[in-house]
């Protein structure tokens, strides 16, 4: 049996058991495998590979090498007005899938380049969220969330859109 054979409900049940026991291994599939499969199945309003490429493109074009949530919204929803929580959630869900794509393909975590428009920086909470998400997905994040994000930022800026695989694997 493969992790892909599990239903969405079974994946969620196994994940909850791991989290309740504060473990990452112990069953036929690791917590990392469960989470990666859930992310693979999670729908996204924007194409995952297209979003990853757009992050690189927009970051390369910007003066500070960063992209905002609003920049991505405008690209994928041209003409649609920004609707605070709704728009932020749509973009955040797409970025969640990009993390999966980056981890699965052993790429720099491109989402570290996506910041809030008003500050053009990641909040401490965003840094911690990226760090925690990557850690649970099995990425070697080290001990310091800020150092991890800074390291990934340098790596991400060294990537070209043409370097990205075309599928989710």
URLIN-V548311 format. One record per residue. N is the residue number from 1. SS is DSSP state (@ for helix, = for strand, . for the rest). PHI is phi in whole degrees, -180 to 180 (* if undefined). D_FIRST is the distance of its C-alpha to the first C-alpha in Angstrom with 2 decimals. Layout:
n=N ss=SS phi=PHI d_first=D_FIRST
n=N ss=SS phi=PHI d_first=D_FIRST
This chain:
n=1 ss=. phi=* d_first=0.00
n=2 ss=. phi=-108 d_first=3.79
n=3 ss=@ phi=-61 d_first=6.85
n=4 ss=@ phi=-69 d_first=8.23
n=5 ss=@ phi=-80 d_first=6.55
n=6 ss=. phi=-75 d_first=8.54
n=7 ss=. phi=-75 d_first=12.13
n=8 ss=@ phi=-58 d_first=15.08
n=9 ss=@ phi=-66 d_first=16.16
n=10 ss=@ phi=-66 d_first=13.06
n=11 ss=@ phi=-59 d_first=13.28
n=12 ss=@ phi=-64 d_first=16.98
n=13 ss=@ phi=-64 d_first=16.73
n=14 ss=@ phi=-64 d_first=14.70
n=15 ss=@ phi=-59 d_first=17.17
n=16 ss=@ phi=-61 d_first=20.09
n=17 ss=@ phi=-65 d_first=19.21
n=18 ss=@ phi=-60 d_first=19.07
n=19 ss=@ phi=-66 d_first=22.29
n=20 ss=@ phi=-64 d_first=24.02
n=21 ss=@ phi=-89 d_first=23.42
n=22 ss=. phi=54 d_first=24.42
n=23 ss=. phi=-125 d_first=21.50
n=24 ss=. phi=-121 d_first=19.15
n=25 ss=. phi=-139 d_first=16.89
n=26 ss=. phi=138 d_first=15.94
n=27 ss=. phi=-108 d_first=12.50
n=28 ss=. phi=-66 d_first=9.01
n=29 ss=. phi=-130 d_first=9.99
n=30 ss=. phi=-79 d_first=13.66
n=31 ss=@ phi=-59 d_first=16.01
n=32 ss=@ phi=-58 d_first=16.63
n=33 ss=@ phi=-63 d_first=13.13
n=34 ss=@ phi=-64 d_first=13.32
n=35 ss=@ phi=-64 d_first=16.87
n=36 ss=@ phi=-64 d_first=16.39
n=37 ss=@ phi=-67 d_first=13.89
n=38 ss=@ phi=-62 d_first=16.47
n=39 ss=@ phi=-65 d_first=19.24
n=40 ss=@ phi=-60 d_first=17.79
n=41 ss=@ phi=-85 d_first=17.79
n=42 ss=. phi=-65 d_first=21.17
n=43 ss=. phi=-69 d_first=23.91
n=44 ss=. phi=-137 d_first=26.93
n=45 ss=. phi=-69 d_first=30.40
n=46 ss=. phi=-114 d_first=30.92
n=47 ss=. phi=-63 d_first=28.89
n=48 ss=@ phi=-66 d_first=27.11
n=49 ss=@ phi=-64 d_first=28.33
n=50 ss=@ phi=-63 d_first=31.68
n=51 ss=@ phi=-65 d_first=32.03
n=52 ss=@ phi=-60 d_first=31.34
n=53 ss=@ phi=-64 d_first=33.91
n=54 ss=@ phi=-67 d_first=36.35
n=55 ss=@ phi=-58 d_first=36.22
n=56 ss=@ phi=-63 d_first=37.21
n=57 ss=@ phi=-61 d_first=39.85
n=58 ss=@ phi=-68 d_first=41.46
n=59 ss=@ phi=-65 d_first=41.42
n=60 ss=@ phi=-64 d_first=43.11
n=61 ss=@ phi=-80 d_first=45.72
n=62 ss=. phi=-84 d_first=46.53
n=63 ss=. phi=-66 d_first=49.22
n=64 ss=. phi=-102 d_first=47.18
n=65 ss=. phi=74 d_first=43.83
n=66 ss=. phi=-121 d_first=42.22
n=67 ss== phi=-130 d_first=40.93
n=68 ss== phi=-104 d_first=41.28
n=69 ss=@ phi=-56 d_first=39.18
n=70 ss=@ phi=-63 d_first=42.09
n=71 ss=@ phi=-59 d_first=42.03
n=72 ss=@ phi=-67 d_first=38.46
n=73 ss=@ phi=-59 d_first=39.30
n=74 ss=@ phi=-63 d_first=42.31
n=75 ss=@ phi=-70 d_first=40.40
n=76 ss=@ phi=-90 d_first=37.60
n=77 ss=. phi=-132 d_first=39.78
n=78 ss=. phi=-59 d_first=43.19
n=79 ss=. phi=83 d_first=45.97
n=80 ss=. phi=-83 d_first=43.92
n=81 ss=. phi=-70 d_first=45.55
n=82 ss=. phi=-70 d_first=43.82
n=83 ss=. phi=-118 d_first=43.01
n=84 ss=@ phi=24 d_first=42.62
n=85 ss=@ phi=-61 d_first=39.55
n=86 ss=@ phi=-62 d_first=37.91
n=87 ss=@ phi=-64 d_first=38.30
n=88 ss=@ phi=-61 d_first=37.31
n=89 ss=@ phi=-67 d_first=34.08
n=90 ss=@ phi=-61 d_first=33.23
n=91 ss=@ phi=-67 d_first=33.89
n=92 ss=@ phi=-60 d_first=32.09
n=93 ss=@ phi=-63 d_first=28.90
n=94 ss=@ phi=-65 d_first=29.20
n=95 ss=@ phi=-68 d_first=29.80
n=96 ss=@ phi=-59 d_first=26.75
n=97 ss=@ phi=-68 d_first=24.67
n=98 ss=@ phi=-65 d_first=26.86
n=99 ss=@ phi=-59 d_first=25.94
n=100 ss=@ phi=-55 d_first=22.23
n=101 ss=@ phi=-59 d_first=23.33
n=102 ss=@ phi=-65 d_first=25.56
n=103 ss=@ phi=-64 d_first=23.12
n=104 ss=@ phi=-60 d_first=20.37
n=105 ss=. phi=-102 d_first=23.12
n=106 ss=. phi=55 d_first=24.97
n=107 ss=. phi=-105 d_first=28.05
n=108 ss=. phi=-59 d_first=30.76
n=109 ss=. phi=-79 d_first=30.18
n=110 ss=@ phi=-66 d_first=32.37
n=111 ss=@ phi=-67 d_first=32.67
n=112 ss=@ phi=-67 d_first=35.14
n=113 ss=@ phi=-90 d_first=37.63
n=114 ss== phi=-101 d_first=37.49
n=115 ss== phi=-125 d_first=40.18
n=116 ss=. phi=-73 d_first=42.28
n=117 ss=. phi=-68 d_first=45.16
n=118 ss=. phi=-74 d_first=47.89
n=119 ss=. phi=-110 d_first=47.32
n=120 ss=. phi=51 d_first=45.50
n=121 ss=. phi=-150 d_first=43.53
n=122 ss=. phi=-86 d_first=40.39
n=123 ss=. phi=-72 d_first=41.08
n=124 ss=@ phi=-59 d_first=40.27
n=125 ss=@ phi=-65 d_first=37.63
n=126 ss=@ phi=-63 d_first=36.05
n=127 ss=@ phi=-60 d_first=36.07
n=128 ss=@ phi=-64 d_first=34.43
n=129 ss=@ phi=-63 d_first=31.77
n=130 ss=@ phi=-63 d_first=30.87
n=131 ss=@ phi=-58 d_first=30.89
n=132 ss=@ phi=-63 d_first=28.72
n=133 ss=@ phi=-62 d_first=26.15
n=134 ss=@ phi=-67 d_first=25.95
n=135 ss=@ phi=-61 d_first=25.90
n=136 ss=@ phi=-68 d_first=22.92
n=137 ss=. phi=-87 d_first=21.08
n=138 ss=. phi=93 d_first=21.87
n=139 ss=. phi=-78 d_first=25.05
n=140 ss=. phi=-75 d_first=27.89
n=141 ss=. phi=-97 d_first=30.33
n=142 ss=. phi=74 d_first=32.92
n=143 ss=. phi=-103 d_first=34.99
n=144 ss=. phi=-118 d_first=37.04
n=145 ss=@ phi=-57 d_first=35.69
n=146 ss=@ phi=-64 d_first=38.78
n=147 ss=@ phi=-64 d_first=38.62
n=148 ss=@ phi=-61 d_first=34.99
n=149 ss=@ phi=-64 d_first=35.89
n=150 ss=@ phi=-64 d_first=39.01
n=151 ss=@ phi=-62 d_first=37.16
n=152 ss=@ phi=-67 d_first=34.60
n=153 ss=@ phi=-63 d_first=37.56
n=154 ss=@ phi=-63 d_first=39.24
n=155 ss=@ phi=-63 d_first=36.13
n=156 ss=@ phi=-64 d_first=35.50
n=157 ss=@ phi=-68 d_first=39.12
n=158 ss=. phi=-89 d_first=38.74
n=159 ss=. phi=-101 d_first=36.11
n=160 ss=. phi=-108 d_first=37.08
n=161 ss=@ phi=-55 d_first=35.34
n=162 ss=@ phi=-70 d_first=35.08
n=163 ss=@ phi=-79 d_first=32.99
n=164 ss=. phi=-86 d_first=30.06
n=165 ss=. phi=-65 d_first=27.08
n=166 ss=. phi=-88 d_first=26.97
n=167 ss=. phi=-135 d_first=23.38
n=168 ss=. phi=-87 d_first=20.93
n=169 ss=. phi=57 d_first=18.28
